[in-house]
Amino acid sequence: MAYTVEAALVFRDAEDAKQPLGRMFASEGVAQAQVRDAQGKVFAQWQRSAAGPRARLGATLARLVGSQQAVAPILFGGVAVGQVALHGDGQGMLNFLLSGVAVLLLCTAVSGAVGMALSRRMLRDIVTPLQALARVARAVHHEHAVGQRVPPARLAELRMLGDDFNALLDELERRQSLLEEKMPR
């Protein structure tokens, strides 16, 4: 930018200095560009119109984080004849923050979906078989219903526990049958 406006500054043509400012910075995340002469007086200036809530939010964000202006000297024959000062519009920071929030929300949604799937699997594979075992144990204890059985579980450990419990019930049922046969009628 300093090279582009060098001739305009040397020949004191402010209009020629203003033209490239808008062309160069319209899509570059710059809110304001100034060309200053050697005494620091504003020679040419371009400013983005802060239209829309997104632009205002970006400008507010730039002010909040203390965005510094970028300054580059304008040299002519090795001598500083002025400087170019650029102020960011905060759009880069805003885009970064918005994309970070979007990624965070996506990760939260994925984590929630994975958590739901795992809790459903745990319910299906662990909790439901244990509830069935407890239901049969209560029925045997309270109602003496030794004919009930625990359904097979998906997990090997719970299936083995259910099989052992069912074998115990089979044994209780056989002993109860033997006792009933031996009792006089």
N, C-alpha and C positions, 0 to 999 in steps of 0.2 A: 504494500500500500504506500509506503514511504517513497518508493521509487516512482510509482504511478503519479503521485501529486507533486513530485519534486519540481518539474518544469513550471507547473501552474503557480507554485509558491515563489519561485525565483522571479517569474515574470509578473507576479501580482495579479493573476487572473483567477479570481475567486470562483467564478462560474465554472471554469474548466476544472477546478479542484472538486467542486460539489458533485459533478456528474459521475465520476467513477465510484464515489462513496456509496451511493444508493445501489448501483449495479453490483458492486463487490459484496456488500454486506446484507442484501435483502434476504438471503437464505443462509446466512452464516452464524446465526445466534448472537448477533451484535445488536444492542439496543440503541447505541449512539456512537458516532464516529466524529472526531474533531481533528481538524488540521490547525495547528497553532504556528504562529511565526516565531522568529528567534526571541522576541520579547515575551512570548507566552500568550499573546492575544489570539483569540479565535479568528482564524482566517476563513475557514469553510467548515460547515457542519452538516451532518445528516442524522436524523433521528427516526427510528421506527415508530409508527403510530401504534400505541398500545391498545389495539382493538380486541375485544373479546375477553372472556374471563380467563382463558388459558394464558394469554399474554400478560394480563394483570397479575395472575398468580405467579408466573415465571419472574416478573419484575419484582414482586414482593419477596419471593424466595431469594433472588439475587441480593436484595437489600438486607434480608435477615442474616444471610451467611457472610455478609461483608465482602461481597465480590469486589475485587480490586480492578482498577482500570489497567489496561495494557498500554504501555507507552513505548514508541520506537522513534529514534531520531530521524530526521530528514537531512541527508547529507548532500552537499553540492561541492564537488572538488575537495572532498575530505573535511569540509567545514560544516558544522551543524547550522542549518538555516531555519529549522523549525522542528516540529514533532507531530506525530500522529498519536492520538489517544483513543482507545476503544473501550467501551463499556459493554459487558455481556448482558444479554436479556434474560438469563436464567432458564431458558428453554432446555438447554442441555442438562442442567441439574434437575429440572422438573421432569423431563423425560426419563432420566435415570431413576428418580424417586418413584415415578409412576410405574416403571417397569419392575422395580424392586417390590413394590406393593403387589403388583399383579403376580409376580413369581411367588411371593409369600402367600397370597390367597390361593394360588394353584397348589402349592405344597401343602397348605392346610387342608384343602379339599381332598387331595390325594391321601394324606395321612388319615383324615376322617373316614374315607371310603375303605382304606386298608384296615383301620381299626374296627369298623363295622363288620367287614368280612371276617376278620379274625374272631371277633366276639360271637358272631353267628356260628362259626365253625366250632368254637369252644363250647357253646351252648349245645350244639348238635352232638359233638363227639364226647363231651365230658359231663356236662351238667345233666342232660336228659337221661343218660344211662344211670347216673348216680341217683337221680330222682326216682327212676323205675325200681332200682334196687331198694331204696328206702320205702317206697310204696308197698312192695311185696313183703319186706321185713315187718312193716306195721300191720299188714293184713294177717300175717302168720302170728304175730304177737297178740293182737287184739281179737282176731276172729278165729284163730286156730285154723286158718285156711292154708294148710300145707300143700294143697294141690296147685297153688299158683307158682309160676316160674318167671324168672327175670329174662327179658328178651336179650338176644345177643347184641353186644356193643361193637362199634367200629374199631375202637382202639384195643389192641391186643391185651393190655394189662387189665382194662375194665371187662373185656370179654372173658378173660381167665377168672377174674373175681366173680363175675356172674355165673360162670360154669361151676366154680367151687360152691357158690351159694346154692345153685340148683341141685348140685350133688348132695349137699347137706339136706336140702328139702326132700330129695328122693329118699335119703336114708331115714329121715323123720317119718315120711309117709309109709315106708316099709315097716318101721317099728310100730307105728300106730296101727297098721293093718294086722301085724302079728299079735299085738295086745288085744285087739278086738276079736280075733279068732280064738284066743286063749280064754277070754272072759266067758263065764257061764251065762247062758241066756235063760 
